[in-house]
Amino acid sequence: MSESEIDSYGILHVVPTPIGNLEDITYRAIRVLKESDIILAEDTRTSGFLLKHYAIETKMFSHHKFNEHQSSQHIVERILAGANVALISDAGTPAISDPGFLLVRACVEAGIRIECLPGATAFVPALVMSGLPNDRFCFEGFLPPKKGRQTRLKELQSEPRTMVFYESPYRVLKTLTQFAEFFGADRLATTSREISKIYEETSRGTLSELIAHFTQIDPRGEFVIVVSGKEMKKENKKSKEF
């Protein structure tokens, strides 16, 4: 493949979008979205609010988990023909528990230039706010809802790094209960919901304490659950005597 051929190709821009507050987007992201030939959106209706807010008039097309296998090759062909394409998801960084991986891989295989802009993603603020060790961590995203779920939890029983999970409000209590069963009820954890939104909230404690909390209060909003690794112990709240 010659340099002249590569120069004639378009670019795939992977563009993070706000996870809540619309101000959490970079100037560069807005410029790229305005200058791209097309925008690939997980849900054009959801992304339409963001584009309207920033007066972005670039044409949108749907690219989601139900059509990405079929559409990726067509998109690659458009980029090879010179089109500059921006990929966004409903919120956060595409391909992080969202569609995008298949298209990025197809572009890599085709020798297409890819630019991934830095920007919003839910697990980073949740991890930092947790107060748990974050020099090394394990991002698990959404656990399998049924098949393979218990197998994965068993594999994570001996994980020494802080673990990060995504969960819907409808499964938070069940997931915390399973974590207590596999990791121990005294394992430290945090739950962060509605990050960057009006009702943002982070709850901290042992798994048993969080279970008690959400038994009394119905979980609402999208959650990030951060769980300490196997070696992390709950600190003694009493001061040491010297």
Secondary structure, 3 states (H helix, E strand, C coil): CCHHHHHHCCEEEECCECCCCCCCCCHHHHHHHHHCCEEEECCHHHHHHHHHHCCCCCCEEECCCCCHHHHHHHHHHHHHCCCCEEECCCCECCCCCCCCHHHHHHHHHCCCEEEECCCCCCHHHHHHHHCCCCCCEEEEECCCCCCCHHHHHHHHCCCCCEEEEEECCCCHHHHHHHHHHHHCCCCEEEEEECCCCCCCEEEEEEHHHHHHHHHHCCCCCCEEEEECCCCCCCCCCCCCCC
